[in-house]
Amino acid sequence: MAGKRIVVTGATGNVGTSVVRQLADDPRVGSVLGLARRVPDWSPPKTDWAAIDLGEGDDLVAHFRGADAVVHLAWRFMPARDPALTWRTNVLGSVGVFEAVARAGVPALVHSSSVGAYSPGPKDRAVDESWPTHGWPEAAYCREKAYLERTLDTFEQQYPQVRVARMRPAFLFKQEAASEQRRLFGGRFAPGQLARPELLPYFPDIPGLRVQTLHTDDAARAFCTAALGEARGPFNLAAEPPLDAKVLGELFHSRAVPLPRRAARSALAAAYGLHLVPASPQLFDAVLRLPLMDCTRAHDELGWRPEYTAVEAVEELLHGLREGSGMETAPLAGSRVG
């Protein structure tokens, strides 16, 4: 019997490359179709590629027809200064994906939501998937993720025959994505060699700076399990321990020093205003308000547990930054600066 046919949007990015690699190695999968704006040189087994730009409204039905599941990962983070552009790709493009899934008769949709979809929440306890998903409205990333949660609410009512799984991962790191993440959040010319413990004797202890992370490969295992199984509904995905100034200070061999939230935000806002960094102060505001997530549902229903700790995921990121690590895809192209 032929294996399953899985289509992956955003297949050349941080999560997409891990998902495609794991699907290609899975004996239950007969073929993978990776969709991306630029077809890569990378050629994993059982995988074909097609160039698709969600921001341009490219037709997806022909690509989806006959698929057993669509894993929707495509997302445009930048330019943060042009929210109309990111909205067109991320929201309108995702709506086009959902509609094409229904029109093509695909039985399963796995959508990459995010911890960023959650409304502000506690830092001293973890919340489950019932926590409100209204995002932090001032940050475009959170606003867009939250809007798509509402869109999927309607989609599931209109198309109950489609099994929908919503994956809500924490911040995702792997070595091969380090150069991309440096460009997205530190700027194209930020030297990766600065990511060395000996260069950071003090670590800023900012009120609210307590977040969760996850190795991208661990997240990909959950996505693939959802695509190939029968799970539906939302799933929180994160590794232990939560990262705060104490944990990060130990990682960097640095001493945590209190820094008022207002001072940190003002410095970031000034750098953003001078076009020195691409990440907006509104995203910083959102990070300080994100709740911690309880992943019991993913443990119980997906049989999923991360293989990497949160600290190990960050260590991979730091190593990748220093080495200029990357992959043979346009989003993950490696580059060493400094």
N, C-alpha and C positions, 0 to 999 in steps of 0.2 A: 504494500500500500504506500502511495506517495506521501511524503511528509507534508507538514503544514506550510502554507505560504504566508509569510509575514511581511508587511510593508512598514517601513520606518521613515517618518519624516524627521528632518534635522539629523540625518544619519551621520554627518561628518563632524559633529560637535563633541563636546566633552562627554555627555551621556550617550549620544548616538553611536560613537565609535565603540564604546563598551558594550552597548546593547547588540549592535551588529556582530561584533566578535563572538559574544556568547551565544547568540542565535545560530551563527554559522557553525559553531562547534557542537550544537545540540542535535542528537540523532533524530529527534522528533520533528525537526525542521527540514523541509525539502528544499525551500528556496527563500531568499531574502531579497527584497527590493528596497534599496536605499534611495531616498529622495533628498536632494540638497540643491542649493542654488548653483554650486559648482561641483561638477563630477570630479572625484579625487583620483590620484594615481594608485591609491591603496586598493588591493584586490583580495579581500578575504574569501574563503571558500563559499560556494553556493550563493554568492551575492552578485546581483546586477545593480546598475545605477541608472538614475534618470535625473535630468536637471529640471527643477521646479522652483519657482519663486512665488511663495504664498502672498507676498506683498503685491504681486501683479495679477492675482486672481487666476493663476494658471489652472486649467481643468485637471481634476484629480480622479474623476470617476473611472476613466480607462485604466489608470494605474491601480486603483483599489479593487476593481472587479475580479472576483475569484479569490480574494485574500481571506484567510481565516481570522486575521486580526490586523488592525492598524495601531502601531505605537506612535503616538504623536508627541514629538520632542522639539520640533522646530520653534525657535525663539530668537528674537532680535533684541539684544541688550542695548546696543548703541545705534545712533547717537542719542544719549540721554537728553540732549538739548533740543531734540525734535520729537516731542511726544506724539505728534500726529503721524510721523513716519513709523514709529514703533507700534502705535495702535493699529495702523493699517496691516502690518505684517502679523503682529501677535494676536490681536483680537479678531479683526475681519478675516485674516488668513486662517485662524483656527476655526472660526465659524464655517468657513468654506470646507475645511477638513471634515468637520462634523456632518455637514450636509452631504458631502460626497460619500462618507461612510454609509449613510442611510440610503442614498440613491444607488450605490453599488451593491447593496445587500450584504455588507460585511457584518458578520455576527458579533464581533468584539472590538471595542475601542479602549485602548489604554492611554490615558491622557496624563501628561506631566504637569501637575499643578506644583505647589511649592509651600513651604512653611510661610513664604511671603504672602500667601492668600489669607492667612489667619489675621483676625482682629487682634489688637494689642492684648497681651495676656501676662500671666504671672511668670516670674523668674525663679520662684522658690518651690514650685511644684510643676508637674507635667500635666498637660491637658490631652484629652483624647480627640477623636475625629469629629465629635459633636460640637467642638468649640466654634463660634461664629467665624465665617470666612468672608469678612468685609474688607480685609486688608488695611493698609495705612493709606488713606486716599491721596495724600500729598506726593507719594512716590509712585511714579509711572509703573514700575515693575509690579508693585503690590496691587495697584489699581487694576491693572490688566489681568493679573492672575485671579483676583476676586471676581471680576466681571465674567470671566470664563466659567467660574464655579456656578454663577447664576444661569449662564447659558446652558450648562450641562444639566441643571435642574429641569429646565424646560425640555431639553433634548430627550432626557430619559422618560418624561411623561409622553412625549410625542412618539417615541420609538422604543417601546418597552421590549421589543424583540432584540435590541442591541444590548449586549452585556457591556457595561461601562465600569472601568476601574480608574479611580483617580489617585494617582500617586503624589504624596506630599513630602518630598525629601527636604532635609536640611541642606546647608551649603555643601556643595559637592567638589571634592578635590581628587586629582590624581596627577602623577608626575607629568604625563604627556600633555596635560591641559594647562600647565603652569604659564607658558608664554602667552597663551590666549588670555588668561586671567590677569596677568600683569598688564597687558594692553587695555583690557576692559576697565580695570579698577585702579591701576597705578599710573597708566599712561604709557604710550608707545616708547617713550625714552627713559622710563624709570629703570635704573640699573638693577638687574636681578641679583647682582653680587652683594647688594645691601642686605639680602635676606640671610644674614649670618648672625648667630647668637653673640659672637664677640663684639659686634658693632652696636649692640643695643643694651647698654648697661641698666637702663630703666625702662619699665613697661608701664604705659598709662593705665591706671585703674579708674575707668570711667563708669559712673553709676549707670546700671542697666546693661553693661557689656557682659552678657552671659548668653552664649549662643551654642547651637549644636552644629556639628559637621558630620560628614559621612564620606567614605571613600566611594568614588564613582562606580567602581566595579561592584561594590556591594549593592548600591542602588540599582545597577543594571540587572543583577540577579533577581531582585524583586520585580522589576518591570517585565523580565522574561517569564517569570513564574506566573504573573498575572496574564500575560498574553497567551501562554500555552495551557493555562488551567481554566478554572471556572469561577475565579474570584470576581466579585463586583463590589462597587462602593469605594469609599476613601480609605487610604492607608498612610499613616505617618511612618517616615523612614529616617532614622537618626542613629548615631553610634554614641557610646559612652566614652569618656565623661563629658558633660557640658563644659564648654571652654569659657573661663573667666580670666581675670587678670592674674590670679594665683597660678592656674594651670599654665597659661601662656608664659608667665614669668619664669616658671620652672623649665619650660621648653626652651626659652631663649637664654636661660641662665641669667635672668635679669631680676632686679628688685622692683616690685610693684609700687608705683607712686601715685597717690590720688590726683586725679585731674578732673576739675568740674566739667560737667557735660556741656555747659554753655561755652567754655573756653575751647574745648575740642571741636565743637560744631562751628564756632566762629573761625577757627583756623582752617577747617575744611571748606567752609563757605568762601573764604577769601581765596584759597587756592583754586576752587572751582570757578569763581568769578574771573580769575586771571588765566583761565584755561590751562592750569598746571596739572590738574587731575580730571579725569573724565567722569568719575562717580559723583553724583549729586549729594548735597547735604540732606536732601529729603530722604534719600536711601539710608543714610546714616541714622536719621531719626527713626526710620522704620526698624532697622536692625536692633536698636536699643529697646524697642517695644515688642519684639516678637516673643511669643510664648515658647516655653519648652514643651516638646511633644512626647507623649506617651506612645510607644510603639507596640504595645501588647497585641493589638489586633493583627498587625503584620506577623508577629511571632506566632500567634495561634492559627490564623487562617491561611497564611502563605507558607508557614513553616520556615520563615526567614529570620536569620540573625546575622548581623554584620561580622565579617571575618577580621576587619581592621578596627582598631580603636580610633576615636576621634583624633587623638594625638598623632597616631601613625599616619592618618590622612593628611594632617597639616605638615608633618615631617616630609612626606612625599612632595607636597606643594613647594616647600622651601628648597628641597633638593632640586626640583625641576626649575625653579626660578634661578638658582645659581648656575645651573648647567644649560639654561636656554632650551629645555626639553620641548619636544613637540611630536607631531605625526605627519604622515603624508596626506593631510587634508588641509584645505584653505583656512578653516577656523583655527586649527591646532598647529599651524606652521611654527616650528621652533625658531627662536631668535635670541641671541645673547647680546645684551646692551651693557656697556660699561667695562 
